[in-house]
Amino acid sequence: MIRLPRRSRLPAARAGLAVLGPIGPEGSGVSYRAWSPGEGDAVTLWIDGLRAEDDPLRAEGLARQAFALERVRHPNLAQVLRFEALDGRLALIERPGGTVRAEVPVAPEDDSLETPSRRLGPSSVRRVVGEALQAARAVQALHEHGLSHGNLRPESLVALADGRVVVTGLGRIPPPPEAPDATDPPAFPDPSAERSDLDALGRLLYERLTGTPPGPSPDPPDTPPPESINRRVPASVSSLIRRLRLPVADGGFASIAPAVAELERIVGAPSPETFLPREDLVEAYRSFASAFAEAPSARLGKTASLGFYGGTGVLALFALLVSLPSLALGLLHLMFMTALFGFVVGGCRRGGALFDRVRRFVLGGRGRDLATVAGAVVLGLLGLKAAGLLGVMIALGIVAAILSGVREVLIDDRLAQERREPIERASTLLRDLRVHGLTEPSVRSFAIDHGGEHWGPLFLALFGDDAYRAAAQRRAVPWTDRLVHVELLGRITRFLDTRLMLRRDERDRAVLTALEETRLKAAGVPELTARRRSWRIGPALIARARAFERGEELPGGSLAASLAEAVRNPETVLIEVEAESSLDRLRRRSLTLLDALTGPRVRLLVGLALLAGFLAWSHQNRLIPQEAPSELIEAARSPEDLDLDQLRQSIDARRQAIQAQADRAEPLRVTVAPGLLALLFRHVGSGLAALILLASCLSARRAVALASLGAALVALFGPNLGLPLGISLGLAVALALLVPVVVRRLA
C-alpha cells in the first residue's frame, strides 16, 4: 500500500523544488508535478511510499538504482537529475530533457467505419510503431547497463517537440533484493525484471494500437488479436506483440535486442551504414539551413555586435593611449555589462546549454560557493569605491541593461520571427526521420553532412552548443565560431561541468553512505563497524561511477553489476589507495592540499583583492584622472580647427605628467595592516598580478595555477628585489603565458 508523504499540502517547497500538484501513485511511491529553479523547467518529483528505516535493504537498492540512472544518458530516456533523502524517504527528480509536444487527438482516416472500429489509420499505425521502436531502444539501453524500468506503460512515453519519444518513470520500482549469502553474483538486470519490461512493451504497443488494454494472457480469449480490433494493424506487428508477451519457452523474445531488430525491420529503419537520404530531403534541409543562416536580422545582429564591441574596444584603447584610464575602464565595464545582461536576458527567454549550467551552478550552490560569489561582489564594489568610480559604473550598468533590452526587442525578437519558419520545417523533417526509425546519431550526421555551406547556425539551434562542439571536430566551422563556441564557451562549459559533477558526487556520497550505514546496522553489524564500512562503500561507488562516465570497461560487464560488486567488496575498488606507500600517500595528500590552496576559487578572490587595492592605490596617487583633456573636447567641438601637432604635444605632456606622478607614487596608506599593504601596493605590478590571477581562474590545471601565482609574485615583488619595473612586468607576463604551454607539451 502506498502511503502519501506527510506535509504534502500543495503548493510547497520540497527538495529545492516548487511542488505544483500531485500526479498520483506511480510504482512504489507518489509522483508530483514540480518546478525546478535550478533547471528552469518542469520536473517530476517522485517520493517513495516507504521510509528507509522500514526496509533498509530495499531503500539501499532503490538509491543505488537511482545513482546509476543519474549517470545514464540516452536520447530516448528521461534525465534523472538527482535523488536525495526527504523526510526519511527516498526522493527522485526527473525531467523529459526537451520541450514536450502537445498531443493532438488522431482523427480516424475513414469516416465510413463503424464506431467500434474507428481506430488509428495506416499513417498513425506507422507512427505508433515508430514511437515504440524509440521506447524499445531506451529499454535496451537500460538493460545494457544492468538496469530495468519495471513500470512501463502508455503514460511513460512522452513525445517531445523534436520528434523524440522519451521514456519516463525511471527508478520507480525497487530492484529485486540481492541475497546476502549467495555465492554467485546476481544477474543484472534480473531475468524476471527483463521479462517484465518485454511484456510491458507488448502491452503498451497493444493498447496504443487498439485503444483497449490487453488481458493477462497474450492468447484468446483473454486478449483478442489486435487486428481483430483494428484491421489496419499488420500481421507482422501482431506477431511482434505476441512474441513480446510470450515466455521464451513458447517462442517469446529472449532479450530486448532481437525485439528492437524486429521493430526496425517492420518500420524499415535504415542502418547508419546504408542510410542514403533522398535528394529532395537533402535539398529541402539545405534550403532550410540557408534560410536560417541568411535571415536579414542575423546580418544586422552581427553588424551591431561588431560595431558596438569593436567600436567600444577601439575607443577604450584610444583612451589608454591618450592617458585616460578612467574612461578606458568605463568603456570596458560597459562592454562587459552589456554582454552579461544580454546573456542573462537571452538565457531567461530562450535558454541555452551554458545558461542552464550557470543557473544550476548558482542556484544549486553550496555555502562556500555562495560565499565566493558574495566575496567577489563585495571586493569588486570596494575596488570601484576606492577608485571613486562606483557611481559611474552603476550608471554604465544601467545603460548596459537598456542596450541589452533594446537589442532584444529590435533585433533578437525580429530574428526569432524570421527564423521560425525554417527551423520549424527543419524540425518537421528531422522528426519524420526519427519516426521512420533513424537513430539519433544518424539524424545528427544527416544535419551535419547535408546542411550545405550554412549548416552551423541551424544545427546549433536544433541540437545545442554541446552537440555543435562535437560536430566541429568532424566538419570545419568559421574561425569566429571556433573561437567563441568551441574554444571559449567550451572551456567555460568544461569548468562548470567539473564543478557540477564534484557537487553531485559529494551529495550522492552523503546519501548513499547514510543508507549503507542504516542497511548494515539493520543486518546486525555493530554500529561502529557499519559506519566505517559505509564510509568505504560511498567512495567506492563514486569511483565506479566516474570510471563509467570516462568510458572505461567495468568489472561485471554493466554499471549495475559493477556498483553491486563495489558494495560487496569496496576494498577491491579502493585497492590503489590501500596499496600506496607512505611516500606516495604523502605526495597525494600534499598535491590535494596544494590544489585546494591554489584553486580557481582562491585565485579569483586574491585577484579581486589585488585589483581593489590597486585601484585604491591609483586613486590615492591620482593615476586615474577623471577629467578629459580640454584639447580633446575642443577638437571634438571644432574639428575644422584641429591642430594635430598641438594635440599630440598635449597628449604627450599629459602622459609624461602621469608617468612622473607614477614615479613619485607613494605606497598605499591605510589604517588596517599598513605595513603589508604598503609592501603589496607601491607600483603598477599589483594591477598586472591581479589581471593574471583573474585570467587564470578559467582553468583548474595545476600548471596554470602555479604559473599564474609565480607570475603574480614576480610582478609584485620583482622591483623590491632589484629588478627594473619593466623587466619584472615582462617576466611576469612571460611566465603566465609560456610555462603552461611548455608543461602541456612536455606532458
Phi, psi and omega in degrees: 000136181273126178255123180294140178297151177289163179051047181264022178295136188242149353285157181207164177258114180222139179054035181074016183239158170263105183282125186263329182172162181280145171265317179136178177299139179210119182065232181260015182213204182232139180252147179230147168281136184210168177236130181256114176298325181295321178269342184062037187210160174287137181226172174246126176258119178249131181239128182296148182280343180248147173284153181297326182288340179287324179212082185299323181296317178295317181296322179293318178295321178295319179292321179293325175295317177295323178299319178289316181297329179298337184253357178272129179236130177207142182301337183251017176244139173296159181266123170275109187284315179191168173223154181198167176272126183231110181055040178081002179242155176279130178242141182230134180247130186222148173220154183296327181092025178180178179281123182286132180277135176292125182284133178251126179304136182276119180282144177296145186266359180220104184290347181282352181289149174288161185303313181296338184258008182279078183255189182298141176281177184302315181294324179290325175299316178299321180294317180297318179292322176296321177292324176296325176298317178296320177295321179295323177296323177295316178296322178298319177298319177298314182295324179297331178267010178080017182246169176217165179271302174085346183217038183288129181204168182304325180292346180284342182268127179239124179271126179266163184295335181274005178098350178284148172249125186248134177271121179252186179075034182281148174071019183274340183248125179297143176291158178302139181295145179269130181292123184292336183259012181289138179277326180262144178294144181291162178276142177231123355287164178298135182304323179292323178291322178295318178295323179295321178294320178296315179298319180295324178295320177295318178296319180298313181295320178299312184293323181288333180275329186250341185077007183232130177293142181285167178277181182292336180246146179284354184260150172297152003273358181299317182229106176295151176302141184299330181289342176284340177263317178234103187292350179276355178286121181294158179296327180295322178290320178298318178295322179297314181300318181296316181291330177295329186264341182282149171295161182299322182296337181259014178103009179283168179291137179280336180206178183283335185299310178295332176293320177296318179298321179292320176297319178297323178293319181293316181289335185081033182290128179283149174282154180302330182284331185253004184287118176233104183293151177295152184296326180292326176293319180297313181296321180296313181294323179295322178292323177296317180296320180293316179295324179293314184287329186259024175301138184305319182289340177294315177295321178297319179296318178296318180296318179295318180295314180296319180294317183290304185290320178294315180295318179294322177295319178295318177297321178296319177295319178296322178296324176293322181294328180262018173064048174237070183297327179295320177294318178298317179296320178295319179293319177296321177297321178296318177298313183296314183292325177296316177296320180295313179295322177298320178295317182291313182295313179297321179294319179295326183272324186238352181074202182140151184298315181293317180297321178297320179293317179298319179297316178296323181294320183280309186284336179259020186288150173280177183301318182288330176294314179295325177295324178296315179297315179297318178297320179297319179295316181297316180296321177297317179293321178296320178297316178294322178295319180294327179276357181073024185244007186298312180298317180297318182293324176296317178297318178294327176297320177296318177299318179297320178297320179295316179299319179296318178295320179297317179295320181298319184282315188276333185244304188293319178296318178295321178296320178297322177295317181293329184267357185296314183295310180297324181287327177292319180291322176294320178297321178297318179298313180292327177296320178296322178297320179293318180298328180274015168097002180289134180289160183298317175301325179289325176297316180292324177296321176300315181294328179285312189283332188242019177275356179075199183294330184254042184289333191295305184301318180292319178298319179297319180289326183279321190244347175095172184295320183298314179293326180294320178295322176293321180291331180294342175282346184256327182225145184295143177234158177303151184297330178292317177294321179295321180292316186276301189283321185274310186276296187294302181294330176296318178295316180297319180296316179297321178297313180294321179299319179298314180294320180293323178292319177298319178295317179297315181297321179296318179294315181294322180299319181296316181293314182294320180298317179296317180291322178296320178296318178297318180296316182294319178294323177293334178277002177096006178285136177305150188301313182295319178295319179298320180293316180295319181291322179295327177293338177269327181293318181304305177299327179295319177295318178297319180297318179293321179295320178294322176297321177297316181291335175279355179083018181281156178285132185257144173293142183095344175089347180212165180296314182297318179295322179295320179293321178296321178293326177293327177289319181290318184226073181296336181295329179292331178284323183264021185298327181295322177291319182293330183275003181293144170282166180298325179292318178295321179295320177295321179295316180297316181292325178294318178293324177297316177296320179297318179296324179292324183279340183240018183289175181301325181297314180294317181295325178297311182293318179294319179297318178293323177296318177295321179295319177297317178294322179295318179296321177295318178297318180294320179292322179297322182263014176056040177269356177241077179294135184256010176246144180277148177299136180297331180295322179292322179295316179295322179295323178291328182283322183226077182294340181288337179262019186289129175250104185296321180296316180294321179295320179296318179297321179295318180293319178297320179295321180293319179294319179295326179293319178292322178296319177296322178295322178293322178295329180265008185297142178260155177299160182296132180253113177221164181271337181265124180046059185296324182294313181295313182292327176293328177288324182282321188244087178223356177201180186286355179299330178295324177294317178294319178300319178297315180295321180296314181294319180294321179292330182281352184293341181285352181238137176260008181291141182294324181296319179295318181297312182292321179295318180292320178294319177297318178296321178296319178296320178297316180295326182282314191247359178303310178299330178291337179266008175102358178281141174300150184301316181298318180293322179298315181293317179296319178295322178296316179296318180297317178299315183295326185270321191269322185300312178300324180294316180296315180297320181293321179291322179292327180285000000 
